[in-house]
C-alpha cells in the first residue's frame, strides 16, 4: 500500500477526457492511492498533480505558481484537450515537461503514473526541468515493452517475417485495404520501431501461417465503415496479435469504435 496522494484538476466530465480519466482513476483505486478531484483546498502537499486542460490558460499562472511552490518536487502532468492544439506554439509553455494531447492518449500514460507512485522508474522520474528532447529520448528508449519476442513453438511456421528470434519484430501493413497506403508514414513508423530496438517487417501480403508478431496499420481516408470492417477481419484472422492502428488526429468516438472492432490501441499519426 502506497502513501502517495494525488489531486486531479480540470473539467474531467468532458467527453474527450472520458477514457484517460477513467483509466487513471481505476488505476489509482487499484493501487490504493487516495485522490481528490478539483479540491477546494490544495494547500496540503501532494505527490502528483494530473491536469485535464480543456483550453489554453484554463489554469491561471498564479494558481499554478502557488501549487508549484507548495509542491516543488511533484510532477505536473497535463492532458491537453482538442482546443489546446497549437497552444505550445502560440500561447506559451506549460509549467511542466510532462504532457500529451488527448487524441494521443494510449493508456501507457496511466501505467507511467502508477510506476511513479509505486516508486519504480518511470517517465515522471525525469527532473522537472527536463527539456522536450530529453522527454522524447526517454520515450523512444523505454516504450517498447508492448512488443514481444517471437519465440513461441510456432515461430518456425511464421515465414520470412519470423526468421530470427534474437530481436523483437513487428509487421507494418502496406497496401492492405485501407491500411498502409502512405509510404512516407510507413517509413516513419519503421524508423520509430528501429529506435525502440524493434525490427520492422513491411507486410504487403498477410502471412498465411501462424504469426503472433505485433501489427501496425496506418489508416487512409477511407470511410469509417470500411476501416471498421477491415479491423474486424484482421482481428478475426489474428485473434492474439497486438494490433496498433494509426489515425490522423483520431476523435474519442473513433478510438472507441476501432477498439471495439478489434484494435488493441488507436494512436495519432506520428508526422
PyMOL commands that set and color helices and strands:
alter all, ss='L'
color gray80, all
select helices_A, chain A and resi 15-31+61-70+82-84+87-90+102-104+108-117+123-125+132-142+153-157+160-162+183-195+224-237+252-261
alter helices_A, ss='H'
color red, helices_A
select strands_A, chain A and resi 5-10+34-37+48-53+75-80+98-101+169-173+199-203+214-218+243-247+265-268
alter strands_A, ss='S'
color yellow, strands_A
deselect
rebuild
show_as cartoon
